[in-house]
Amino acid sequence: MAQIKITQVKSYIGSKQNHRDTLRSLGLKRLGDVVVKEDRPEFRGMVHTVRHLVTVEEVD
């Protein structure tokens, strides 16, 4: 299955609590953190919630 690489590029300071919780559930703890997840609708929805704080790349 395809995978996506999620990188946190902006700080969560000043953002809503649900955005902070979403970043934590994705496994992102600090600026510059990178995680690789399966390309599934659950993760796509989480990324959509915090799209202003992260960048997404597809990994083969």
For each residue, the residues with C-beta under 8 A, 3 or more apart:
1: 38 39 40
2: 38 39 58 59 60
3: 36 37 38 39 58 59 60
4: 36 37 38 39 43 44 47 56 57 58 59
5: 34 35 36 56 57 58 59
6: 26 28 34 35 36 37 43 47 54 55 56
7: 32 33 34 54 55 56 57
8: 12 23 28 30 31 32 33 34 53 54
9: 31 32 53 54 55
10: 31 52 53 54
11: 14 31 53
12: 8 15 19 20 23 53
13:
14: 11
15: 12 19 20 53
16: 19 20
17: 20 21
18: 21 22 49
19: 12 15 16 22 23 49 50 53
20: 12 15 16 17 23 24
21: 17 18 24 25
22: 18 19 25 26 46 49 50
23: 8 12 19 20 26 28 29 50 53 54
24: 20 21 27 28 29
25: 21 22 46
26: 6 22 23 35 37 43 46 47 50 54
27: 24 33 35
28: 6 8 23 24 33 35 54
29: 23 24 33
30: 8 33
31: 8 9 10 11
32: 7 8 9
33: 7 8 27 28 29 30
34: 5 6 7 8
35: 5 6 26 27 28
36: 3 4 5 6 59
37: 3 4 6 26 40 43
38: 1 2 3 4 43
39: 1 2 3 4 43 44 58
40: 1 37 43 44
41: 44 45
42: 45 46
43: 4 6 26 37 38 39 40 46 47
44: 4 39 40 41 47 48
45: 41 42 48 49
46: 22 25 26 42 43 49 50
47: 4 6 26 43 44 50 51 54 56
48: 44 45 51
49: 18 19 22 45 46
50: 19 22 23 26 46 47 53 54
51: 47 48 54
52: 10
53: 8 9 10 11 12 15 19 23 50
54: 6 7 8 9 10 23 26 28 47 50 51
55: 6 7 9
56: 4 5 6 7 47
57: 4 5 7
58: 2 3 4 5 39
59: 2 3 4 5 36
60: 2 3
